[in-house]
Amino acid sequence: MLKVNNIEVVYNDVILVLKGISLEVPEGGVVALLGANGAGKTTTLKAISGILDSENGDLEDGEIEFMDEPIHRMDPDRIVRLGITMVPEGRRVFEDLNVVENIMIGGHVRRDRAQVRKDLDMIFDYFPVLADRKGQLAIFLSGGEQQMLVIGRALISKPRLMMLDEPSLGLAPLLVREIFGMLKRINSEQNTGILLVEQNARIALNFARYGYIMENGKIMLDGPRELLMENEDVKEFYLGVTDEDKKKSYANVKHYKRRKRWLS
């Protein structure tokens, strides 16, 4: 469904952030993009969404296809109309609008207005707490409720692919499990593909079927979740699983040694 082929992104005509990224998301698939802060994960999502220009970024090379159609030169609004929506990091709600108004903003790209109202009930079915607070201003929702709200806002656009940037950030474990449970249900019932950016590799790999690991603007490792979770480097540096007798401090391990193991 989505094919990102060898893209390079430069900020301010100087800073090379993505250095030949390639990845794929099959129709209805769930794919995780993992990596530390500054690896280029969010920039990858912004390149797919077509919003690099707003931050002085430019796609210098490579191409992006969605349903076999090139989208890397399209306006963001048209990309949303094709079926790609993004849930940004930081629970960006419209604070002075209520829950229903926030959700309905996500349906502005649709022309079937009557069906949009029906889909609002579908979103309330996924997130009953939003139904209980539908007239409440978004600023007064809890962090978990705001995260549910931005997912609902994305969902009402009827996306074929939903991209989520750090949905677990700042949330209690119980809320994280609830939100990922709903995402799993959405994927199953709506056949909505999901591209998930996460620093919490354990959560991401338990949820996704395939994963990519980024480091310094490059894909260093990819594979089905089962293989990634058995990889010694992934277990040590991302899952925190090590042999007690050989436990190492991440700060004391030379970067090139880990990279050499991955490339081999």
N, C-alpha and C positions, 0 to 999 in steps of 0.2 A: 504493500500500500504506500509506504513512504520509503524513498531511497535518497539517502544523502551520500553524495559521491565526491570524495576528495576535496572538501571545501576548505578554503583558507579565508580567515577574517582578520582584517587590520583595523585598529582603532586610531583615529587622528592621523591617518596616513603614515604612521610610524610603528605602532605596537602590533606585532604579529601575535594574535591570541589563539587562533585555531590553525593547526599546521597539517592540513590534509586529513580531515575527519571524514570517515565513511561509516555509515550504519544503516540498518533497515528495520522497519516495523511492518510485520505482515498484517493483513486485514484481520481485525479482531484480536491481535496479539497484544501481549503485555511485556514491555521491554524496559529494563532499568539502565540508567546511565549514572555510573558511580564515579567518585573521585573526591579528592580533598578540595578545600577552598582554593579558588584561583585556577583550577584545572581547565576551565573552559566550558563547564556543563551548561550554565545559564546562557552563555553566548551562543551555544549550539541551538538551544530552544529559540532564542531571539532571531537567529538566522533563518530557521524554519518558518517562524511567524512573520518574517518580513519587516521587523521593527528595528533593524540595526541602525538605520538612518537617524533615528531619534537620539542616538547616543554617539554620533560621529563614527559609527562603524561601517565597514564596507566589505562586501563579499568579493574578494579579489580573484578567486579561482574556484573551480568546481561547480557542481550543479545539484539542485534539489528537485526531485520529482514526487508528485502525489497522484496516485491513480494513473500513472504513466503520463502525467502532464507536468511540464516544467513550471516551477513556481518561484524560482529564486530571483526573478525580476518583477514579481507581482506585488501590487499594493496589499498591505495587511488586510484591508476590508474584503478584498476579493479572496484572499486565502481563507478567511473565516467562512465566507460563503461556500467555498469548496468543501468545507467540513473539517478544518483544523482549528482547534481552540486551545488557549493556554490559560492555565491557572497559575498566576505569578506567585513568587515567594512573598511572604509578608502579609497575607490576608488583606489584600487591597479592596476594601469595600467602599461604597459611597456612604459616608458616615451620616449625612443629613437626609438620606432616603431610608424608607422602611424596608423590611425584608422582601415584600412582594415587588416593590419598585426596583430594588437591586437586581432581583432575578430577571424581571421583565426586560431590563436593559440588555441582557444577553440574547434576547430574542429579536433584537432590532433587525437582524439580517434575514429573518424569515418573512415570507409573504402570506403564509397560512395562519392569519391571526386567530381564528377560532380554535385551531389545533394548539396554538401556543398556550391558550388559557387552559386547555385540557392537560397539556404537558406540565403545567404548574402543579396540578394535583399529583402527577407522577413524582415530581421532585419532593413534594411534601410526604409522599409515601416512603421515599428513600430516607428522608430526614424529618421525622415527625416533630422534632423540637422546633423546626422552622415554621411549621404550621401553627404551633402554639404561640409563636412570636411574630406572626406575619405582619402585624401592624406596628411592630416595634422598630424604632430607629436602629440602624446597623451599629452605630457607635456604642450602644448599650448591650450588645451581645458579648458573650464570653469569647475567648480566643478560639475554642473548638467550634462554637456556633458560627463564628465568622468564617472559619475554614469550610464548614459545610455550606455556607452561603455562597462563597465564591465558586465552589464546585457545582452547586445548583445553577448559578448564573452561567457557567460554561456549558452545563448539560442542556439547558433549554434551547441552545442554538442547534441542537441535534447533531453534534459532531460525529464524524467517523473516526477521528483521532483526537484524543484529549491529552495534552501535555501538562504535567504537573511539576512545579518547581518547589522542592522541599516541603511537601504538605505536612510532614511530621514536626516541623521546626517549632519549638517552644510549647509543644503540647504534652500533656500527661500521657503516660503509656496506655491507660484505659481508653482515652479519647482517640489515640492513634489507632488502636485495634478496631475501634468502632468505625472510624473513617475508612480504614483500609478494607474492612468487611463490606462496607457499602460500595467502595470502588470495585471490589471483586464481583459484587452482585450486578452493578451497572455493566461491567464488561461482559458478564454472562448473559444478562437479559437483553441488553441493547446491542451487543456485539460491537461495542465501542472500543477501538484500539487505544492503548495507553502507553505513553512514553513518560517514564517516571525518572526525575532527577532527585537523587537522595544522597546525603552523606551517611545516613544510617544504613550500612550495607546489609545488616542482618534483616531488617524490615524489608528492604527492597528486594533482596534475593528470595525471601520467603513468599513474596507477592508476585514477582515477575517470573516469566518462563525463560527469558534470555537476558543476558547482561553484557554491558560494555564498561570497561574501566579506563578512565581518562587520567592522564598525568601530563601537566605542562603543555596542554593543547593538542595532545595526541592520544589516540586509542592505543593502549598498551596491551590489552588483553580482552578477549570476548569469548563467549560460549554459552551453552545452556546452563541454567542456574546450578544444576547438580554438579557439573564439572567445575564451575567457579567456586562453589562452596567446598570442594575437595582440594582445590589448589592451595599449596602450602603458603604462598605469598599472600593470597587473599585471606586465608585463615589468620595469618599472623598480623597483617597490617590493616585489615578491614573488619575482620570478625573478632579479633582479640583472642584467638585460640592458639596457644603455643605450648610446646613441651616445657614444663617447669624447669627442667635441667638446662634448657637451651634458650630460656626467655631472654629477649633482647630489648633494649630501648630503641624505639623508632628513631630517635634523634641521633643515635650512635651508629646507625647503619648507613653506609654510603649509598647514595641514590643510584649511582651507576651499577652497583652490584645487583640491586633489585631489578633494575631495568634490563640488565644483561640476562637474568634468569627468565624474565617474561619474554624477551625477544627470542630466547633459545627454545 
